Amino acid sequence: MIDVEPGLLREQWAANKVFAEAPHPDARTAEGLALLREISSPPPPATVLTPIEQRIVGPGGEIRLRVFIPEGEPKGVVMRVHGGGFAAGRPEDDDAVNDVLARASQVVVISPEYRLVPDVTVREQIEDCVTAARWMIERYPTRKLLLGGISAGAHLAAATLIRLRGEAGFERIVGAQLDSGVYDLSQTPSARRATGETPVLGRTILDSVVEISLPGWDSERRRDPSVSPLFADLAGMPPALLTVGELDPLVDDSAFLAARWELAGNEATLEIWPGCPHAFTNMGAPLAMPALARIAAWMDARIAT
């Protein structure tokens, strides 16, 4: 658990009262899916850097990349995958965070767009992210690279790393920055304890997005390593930073993955932020900037190795 200044923690608890009022749409219905997509993608905030867009060929059509390039010579390149419960979200949702990290760590930040469920399954989303990561590796052959993401994006980033292991250029990936991720689609104990009162990510959203992401799959099948990174062979992974809020129903996902990451012979740093809900770093929460500062410092250290 990260130590934080008491005043900031009080501000965080006050903010949680606002987060608790957020709706919990059921993505299994057309109305619920539309609402989830609406609340997941507010208008993008103003940024210091101006993002550019590129398009690459993907397995299901074009993949749009939203790219932040810092002033001066970049020290490294980061691919960060947006969240949205697999069913919602877009690269613009992470503009504020990606802008901060690009400037703080002097890195290029690439955010790929991927196809959403239920039009595809999680397996196709992983293919989209693998394609974008391969493009990054080829596009920046002399740079140190990192992969990361938030919420569902952290899942897709972890799954992408597992798929890329052993390929040319994988050795240049020096870190995995995983924020508030879901790594066991059969649900860890903390996820199963979620209720309708859980802020941000409650019972209805958790159940419905998994059901439409892998239709017809029971809990046992959802543990397949190809879709649940927690059960995969994690040997040979780069050092990882796992950031998660204390109140996040996915806190066990991060704790369990950090333990398995280390048991496989890799470095893992787990940071649990007190009083914080799911994906707090991307919601302007009082403790978001302190957490992002630690993420940037960790990325700096990884790039400097």
C-alpha positions in Angstrom: 0.0 0.0 0.0 1.4 3.4 -1.0 1.7 6.0 1.7 -0.1 9.2 0.8 -0.5 12.6 2.4 -3.6 12.6 4.7 -5.1 15.6 3.1 -5.0 14.1 -0.4 -6.5 10.9 1.0 -9.4 12.9 2.4 -9.9 14.6 -1.0 -9.9 11.1 -2.6 -12.7 9.9 -0.3 -14.7 13.0 -1.1 -14.3 12.3 -4.8 -15.4 8.7 -4.3 -18.8 10.0 -3.4 -19.1 11.5 -6.8 -17.7 8.3 -8.5 -20.3 6.3 -6.6 -23.1 8.1 -8.4 -21.9 6.8 -11.8 -24.4 4.5 -13.6 -23.7 0.7 -13.9 -25.0 -0.1 -17.3 -25.7 -3.7 -18.5 -23.6 -4.2 -21.7 -25.8 -7.2 -22.6 -28.6 -4.9 -23.7 -28.4 -2.4 -26.6 -29.3 0.5 -24.2 -26.8 -0.5 -21.7 -24.0 -0.9 -24.2 -24.8 2.5 -25.7 -24.7 4.1 -22.2 -21.4 2.3 -21.3 -19.8 3.7 -24.5 -21.2 7.2 -23.8 -19.8 7.4 -20.3 -16.5 5.8 -21.2 -15.7 8.4 -23.9 -16.2 12.0 -22.7 -14.9 14.8 -25.0 -11.1 14.6 -25.1 -9.4 17.2 -22.9 -7.1 19.9 -24.1 -3.4 18.7 -24.1 -0.1 20.5 -24.2 1.2 18.3 -27.0 -0.8 17.9 -30.2 -1.5 14.3 -31.0 -1.1 13.0 -34.5 -2.9 10.1 -36.1 -1.5 7.2 -38.2 -3.3 4.2 -39.7 -1.9 0.8 -40.2 -3.2 -2.4 -41.8 -4.8 -4.7 -39.2 -6.3 -8.2 -39.2 -9.8 -6.7 -39.4 -9.2 -3.5 -41.4 -7.3 -0.3 -40.6 -6.1 0.3 -37.0 -6.0 3.9 -36.0 -3.0 5.0 -33.8 -3.1 8.2 -31.8 0.5 9.3 -31.1 2.0 11.9 -28.7 5.5 13.0 -29.7 7.5 15.0 -27.1 9.6 18.0 -28.0 13.2 17.1 -28.5 14.7 13.7 -29.0 12.5 10.9 -27.5 14.2 8.6 -25.0 11.8 5.7 -25.7 8.5 4.6 -27.0 5.4 3.4 -25.1 2.3 1.7 -26.4 -0.6 2.3 -24.0 -3.9 0.5 -24.7 -7.1 2.3 -23.7 -9.7 0.7 -21.4 -13.5 0.5 -21.6 -14.3 -3.0 -20.6 -13.5 -4.4 -24.0 -16.9 -3.0 -25.2 -16.2 0.7 -25.1 -13.5 3.3 -25.3 -11.2 4.9 -27.8 -7.6 6.2 -27.9 -8.8 9.8 -27.1 -10.0 8.7 -23.7 -6.4 8.5 -22.5 -5.2 11.8 -24.1 -4.6 13.6 -20.7 -2.6 10.7 -19.3 -0.7 10.0 -22.5 0.2 13.7 -22.8 1.5 13.8 -19.2 3.6 10.7 -19.6 5.0 11.8 -23.0 6.2 15.0 -21.5 7.3 13.7 -18.1 9.3 10.9 -19.5 10.2 12.3 -22.9 8.7 9.4 -24.7 6.6 8.8 -27.8 3.2 7.4 -26.6 1.2 5.4 -29.0 -2.5 4.5 -28.3 -4.0 2.0 -30.7 -7.7 1.7 -31.5 -9.0 -1.9 -31.4 -12.3 -3.4 -32.5 -14.9 -3.6 -29.7 -17.0 -6.5 -28.4 -19.5 -7.8 -29.1 -18.6 -7.3 -32.8 -15.5 -9.3 -32.1 -14.2 -11.3 -29.1 -11.3 -10.6 -26.9 -9.1 -12.8 -29.0 -9.6 -10.5 -32.0 -8.8 -7.5 -29.9 -5.5 -9.1 -28.8 -4.7 -9.6 -32.5 -5.3 -5.9 -33.1 -2.9 -5.0 -30.3 -0.3 -7.5 -31.4 -0.4 -5.9 -34.8 0.1 -2.4 -33.4 3.0 -3.6 -31.1 4.7 -5.2 -34.1 4.4 -1.9 -36.0 6.0 -0.1 -33.0 8.9 -2.5 -32.9 9.5 -2.1 -36.6 8.9 1.7 -36.7 11.4 2.4 -33.8 14.2 -0.1 -34.3 16.7 1.9 -32.2 14.5 2.8 -29.3 13.8 1.2 -25.9 10.1 0.2 -25.8 7.4 -0.3 -23.2 3.9 -1.8 -23.3 1.1 -0.8 -21.1 -2.6 0.0 -20.7 -5.4 0.6 -18.3 -8.3 -1.6 -17.3 -9.2 -3.8 -20.3 -6.2 -2.2 -22.0 -3.9 -3.6 -19.3 -5.3 -7.0 -20.0 -4.7 -6.6 -23.8 -1.2 -5.2 -23.1 -0.3 -8.3 -21.0 -1.7 -10.7 -23.5 0.2 -8.9 -26.3 3.5 -9.3 -24.4 2.9 -13.0 -24.0 2.2 -13.3 -27.8 5.3 -11.3 -28.7 7.7 -13.3 -26.5 10.4 -14.8 -28.7 9.8 -12.6 -31.7 12.5 -10.3 -33.1 12.7 -7.0 -31.2 11.0 -8.4 -28.0 14.2 -7.9 -26.1 13.9 -4.2 -26.6 10.7 -4.1 -24.5 12.1 -3.0 -21.2 8.9 -2.7 -19.2 5.2 -3.4 -18.8 3.1 -0.6 -17.2 -0.1 -2.3 -16.2 -2.8 -0.1 -14.6 -6.1 -1.4 -13.0 -6.1 -4.5 -15.2 -8.3 -7.6 -15.4 -6.1 -10.6 -15.8 -8.5 -13.4 -14.9 -11.7 -13.4 -17.0 -13.2 -16.0 -14.7 -13.0 -13.4 -11.9 -10.7 -13.3 -8.9 -12.1 -13.2 -5.3 -12.2 -9.4 -5.1 -14.0 -9.2 -8.4 -16.6 -11.7 -7.2 -17.2 -9.5 -4.2 -18.2 -6.5 -6.3 -21.8 -5.3 -5.8 -24.0 -2.6 -7.2 -22.5 -0.2 -4.6 -18.9 -0.7 -5.8 -17.8 2.6 -7.3 -17.0 2.8 -11.1 -16.9 -0.9 -11.7 -19.8 -2.7 -10.2 -21.3 -6.2 -10.4 -23.4 -5.5 -13.5 -20.7 -4.1 -15.6 -18.2 -6.8 -14.6 -20.5 -9.6 -15.5 -22.0 -8.2 -18.6 -18.8 -7.2 -20.4 -17.2 -10.6 -19.8 -20.3 -12.4 -21.1 -20.3 -10.4 -24.4 -16.5 -10.6 -24.7 -16.5 -14.4 -24.7 -20.1 -15.5 -25.4 -20.9 -19.0 -24.4 -17.7 -19.5 -22.4 -18.1 -20.8 -18.8 -15.8 -19.8 -15.9 -13.4 -22.7 -16.5 -13.0 -21.9 -20.2 -12.4 -18.2 -19.4 -9.2 -19.3 -17.5 -7.7 -20.3 -20.9 -4.2 -18.7 -20.9 -4.9 -17.3 -24.3 -7.5 -14.9 -22.9 -6.6 -14.8 -19.2 -2.9 -13.7 -18.7 -2.9 -14.8 -15.0 -2.9 -18.4 -16.1 -0.3 -18.0 -18.9 3.4 -19.0 -18.9 5.0 -15.7 -17.8 8.7 -16.7 -18.2 10.8 -14.1 -19.9 8.6 -11.2 -19.3 10.1 -7.7 -18.9 9.9 -5.9 -15.5 6.4 -4.8 -14.7 4.7 -2.0 -12.7 1.2 -2.9 -11.6 -0.8 0.1 -10.3 -4.3 -0.4 -8.8 -6.7 1.2 -6.4 -7.5 -0.3 -3.0 -11.3 -0.1 -3.8 -10.9 -1.6 -7.3 -12.7 -4.9 -7.5 -9.8 -6.0 -9.7 -7.2 -5.4 -7.0 -6.7 -9.2 -6.6 -6.0 -9.4 -10.4 -3.0 -7.1 -10.0 -1.8 -8.7 -6.7 -2.1 -12.2 -8.2 -0.4 -11.3 -11.5 2.4 -9.5 -9.6 3.1 -12.7 -7.6 3.0 -14.9 -10.7 5.2 -12.5 -12.6 7.9 -12.8 -9.9 7.5 -16.6 -9.5 8.2 -16.8 -13.2 11.6 -15.2 -12.6 10.7 -11.6 -13.6 10.7 -8.3 -11.7 7.3 -7.0 -10.5 6.4 -3.9 -8.5 2.9 -3.8 -7.1 1.5 -0.4 -6.0 -1.9 -0.3 -4.3 -3.3 3.2 -3.8 -5.4 3.7 -0.7 -9.0 4.9 -1.1 -8.9 4.7 -4.9 -11.5 3.1 -7.2 -11.0 1.4 -10.5 -8.9 3.3 -13.1 -8.5 6.3 -10.9 -5.4 7.5 -12.8 -7.6 8.3 -15.8 -10.5 10.1 -14.0 -8.8 13.2 -12.6 -9.0 11.7 -9.1 -7.0 13.6 -6.3 -4.4 10.8 -6.2 -4.1 10.4 -10.0 -1.2 12.8 -10.4 0.9 11.4 -7.6 0.4 7.9 -9.1 1.2 9.2 -12.6 4.4 10.8 -11.3 5.5 7.4 -9.9 4.6 5.7 -13.2 6.7 8.3 -15.1 9.6 7.8 -12.7 9.4 4.0 -13.1 9.4 4.4 -16.9 12.4 6.7 -16.7 14.3 4.1 -14.7 13.4 1.3 -17.1 14.5 3.3 -20.2 17.7 4.2 -18.5 18.7 0.6 -18.0 
